[in-house]
């Protein structure tokens, strides 16, 4: 290996999705629109929750955290992707690559942990409604949210540190849309089995463990709902969980379908599509799901629009 450069260069080249100019321009327009919708939707969700005191509950506290994570995750990847779609040389500096990996990996882990926390919140709300306020008090909610942020961030810090300590070959081409963990590890000149073990362990801790907790919570929730005699009561109980359950299916479903398979690891194309799914589609859909399927959020939104219309009418008069 003496002939090969085993140090990190000053920059990397991201191969992206396509080398065809027409395709890149079309993708730029599509991704830009989706990113703007993502930012607008998540910011509106946070503002609605802040403005309406009726939404100052544990569920919406966690939803605020989720919206912040979603817009931050999208911002860690999409702006750089948009720039590269219109650039001839798709270069990313060394420090920018490390920072992108650190933030995207951390925010992804935080989201999985937050979804598990939100499942516990829904479990208490449905299965023990009389003690809900006593159990899900402000102190516990804060600790659960902070633990999610610390857990995801700590894992990301460790993974990024051990990845960028690997000796790298002269090849600086990353066959991905961003500095994704597996794509960067592939540049190493040495055996990466220890890194792969660390990635597997973190996947179990941050993916499968929260998923199992979500699964157990919803088994208990469904069991409780089925015991409710009135159909109206069952419908009301289910509606309190419907939005969260939809988001869980989107986030965990894609990850488990891709990574927890009996055959080999996902292909490079699959990894690119997964990154796009989590960076653009999921953050864009989450506020829509919580808005369309939640009467309280819709009510707050309609009230805010009514106040804005009244204010605009006064100005016009």
SULMO-V218497 format. One record per pair of residues at least 4 apart in sequence whose C-alpha atoms are under 6 Angstrom apart, sorted by the first residue. I is the first residue (numbers start at 1). J is the second residue. D is the distance in whole Angstrom. If there is no record, write none. Layout:
BEGIN
i = [I & I]
j = [J & J]
d = [D & D]
END
This chain:
BEGIN
i = [4 & 4 & 5 & 5 & 6 & 6 & 6 & 7 & 7 & 8 & 10 & 10 & 11 & 11 & 11 & 12 & 12 & 12 & 13 & 13 & 13 & 13 & 14 & 14 & 14 & 15 & 15 & 16 & 16 & 24 & 27 & 28 & 28 & 31 & 37 & 38 & 38 & 39 & 41 & 42 & 42 & 44 & 46 & 49 & 60 & 69 & 70 & 73 & 73 & 74 & 74 & 84 & 96 & 97 & 100 & 101 & 101 & 102 & 102 & 103 & 105 & 106 & 106 & 106 & 109 & 109 & 110 & 110 & 110 & 113 & 114 & 116 & 116 & 119 & 123 & 123 & 123 & 124 & 124 & 125 & 125 & 132 & 133 & 143 & 147 & 149 & 150 & 156 & 167 & 168 & 168 & 168 & 169 & 176 & 202 & 203 & 204 & 205 & 218 & 225 & 228 & 241 & 243 & 243 & 243 & 248 & 249 & 252 & 253 & 255 & 256 & 266 & 275 & 276 & 277 & 278 & 287 & 288 & 289 & 290 & 291 & 291 & 295]
j = [169 & 170 & 169 & 170 & 167 & 168 & 169 & 167 & 168 & 168 & 93 & 94 & 92 & 93 & 94 & 91 & 92 & 172 & 90 & 91 & 173 & 174 & 90 & 174 & 176 & 175 & 176 & 176 & 177 & 85 & 31 & 32 & 82 & 35 & 41 & 283 & 284 & 71 & 287 & 67 & 287 & 48 & 64 & 55 & 64 & 73 & 283 & 104 & 107 & 78 & 279 & 90 & 100 & 179 & 104 & 105 & 179 & 156 & 160 & 107 & 156 & 152 & 153 & 156 & 152 & 206 & 148 & 149 & 152 & 148 & 148 & 210 & 214 & 214 & 127 & 217 & 221 & 128 & 132 & 129 & 132 & 136 & 137 & 147 & 151 & 153 & 154 & 160 & 188 & 187 & 188 & 189 & 189 & 272 & 206 & 207 & 208 & 209 & 222 & 234 & 234 & 245 & 289 & 290 & 293 & 252 & 253 & 256 & 257 & 259 & 260 & 270 & 279 & 280 & 281 & 282 & 291 & 292 & 293 & 294 & 297 & 298 & 299]
d = [6 & 6 & 5 & 5 & 5 & 5 & 5 & 6 & 5 & 6 & 6 & 5 & 6 & 4 & 5 & 6 & 5 & 5 & 5 & 5 & 5 & 6 & 6 & 5 & 6 & 5 & 6 & 5 & 4 & 5 & 6 & 6 & 6 & 6 & 6 & 6 & 4 & 6 & 6 & 5 & 6 & 6 & 5 & 5 & 6 & 6 & 5 & 6 & 6 & 6 & 5 & 5 & 6 & 6 & 6 & 6 & 6 & 6 & 6 & 6 & 5 & 5 & 5 & 5 & 4 & 6 & 5 & 5 & 4 & 5 & 6 & 5 & 5 & 6 & 6 & 6 & 6 & 5 & 6 & 5 & 6 & 6 & 6 & 6 & 6 & 6 & 6 & 6 & 6 & 6 & 4 & 5 & 5 & 6 & 6 & 5 & 5 & 5 & 6 & 6 & 6 & 6 & 6 & 5 & 6 & 6 & 5 & 6 & 6 & 6 & 5 & 6 & 6 & 6 & 5 & 5 & 6 & 6 & 6 & 6 & 6 & 6 & 6]
END
